[in-house]
Amino acid sequence: MRINLSAICIPITRLLLIVLMLTATFCVNARDARVVQVNIFGDGNPENGVEDSREQVLGGHRRGVSLADQRMNAGTIKCDGKVRGTAMVLDTREFAPGLKGVVLASAAHVLYDLEEMKRFRRCEFHFLALGEIRKYRKKIDLKKVRMGDFDPSMATAGPEFGEGDWSFLYVPRPWKGFNPDEALIARDFHRQSGGELRLVAYDSSAGVISVSRDCTVVESDHSDLGGGRWKGQLLDDCDSAGGASGGGIVAVLQQKQYLVGIRSGSHWNEQDFPASEYPMGPPDGAVWNKNSNTNFGRSIDAYILQELQEFAQFLERSEATF
């Protein structure tokens, strides 16, 4: 969901910044915030409808896409009774082959109550968003978390936000039917070339994990909305809705899938979309443009990969002592 803060927060003249949470605000007078679906890009012409490229993960065999191609590697994070975002299932066997549980990747802000500015106390992972099926929901060990330098009080400060908006989580007991061969291998975005880029993320409007295919993903520079304020800021045009925070930007190369980025949210230029005319931000179907209306996320890079390896090996050693 997009949260419009322009009427109740400190003004941001260059852009509005949001995170794709289901229920989150960052200002004291939170009841005045309005939430709407976001990030369905199009050709800008409302007369021919809204172009939406997403497919449900469980749809299978549509447009020649098989279930094997739509590997089952994502789910939702539910904290304190509500779905807060998406998490991706990682394959850590290369550097922690003896690990008994499962490592997840998500956005750090998903783990926070952004109204109270504090971490949630209880969180679960719901494989494929199937929380109603008991065998597909498992407890996340919040005592064993590795995350970036995320400060919830600074979440709307501007384009600087996002560099530390990543986290690795641990599910000590895998869900029934867990298959490590269907998990994603994390890979440096800057080292991948060619192939297709996708977003795999939760869609709160449909209550399912969806896939947005053939995305454009570029690294921010000084000329766009992100301003190139930090290395590894990715801008993308993948269609998404509320709950996409923590979703995976996935590269498909030679029929293999790799996690190369983590979705944080979206931002847009107030000069192009003034609050007086667009009080809830750019409408569905608006044209994607990295200078005026875009999603953003955190790339997987050498630093993030090192953090993942150290975290998985720490978990493996901890289990060996018991």
WOZIWO-V290308 format. One record per helix or strand of 2 or more residues. SS is the DSSP state (A for helix, B for strand). FROM is the first residue (numbers start at 1). TO is the last residue. If there is no record, write none. Layout:
ss->SS from->FROM to->TO
ss->SS from->FROM to->TO
//
This chain:
ss->B from->2 to->4
ss->B from->16 to->19
ss->A from->30 to->32
ss->B from->34 to->36
ss->A from->46 to->48
ss->B from->54 to->56
ss->B from->74 to->79
ss->B from->82 to->90
ss->B from->102 to->106
ss->A from->108 to->111
ss->B from->112 to->113
ss->B from->118 to->119
ss->B from->123 to->127
ss->A from->134 to->136
ss->B from->137 to->139
ss->B from->146 to->147
ss->A from->152 to->154
ss->B from->167 to->171
ss->A from->180 to->182
ss->B from->184 to->186
ss->A from->189 to->191
ss->B from->196 to->203
ss->B from->208 to->212
ss->B from->217 to->219
ss->B from->233 to->236
ss->B from->248 to->253
ss->B from->256 to->268
ss->B from->293 to->299
ss->A from->302 to->320
//
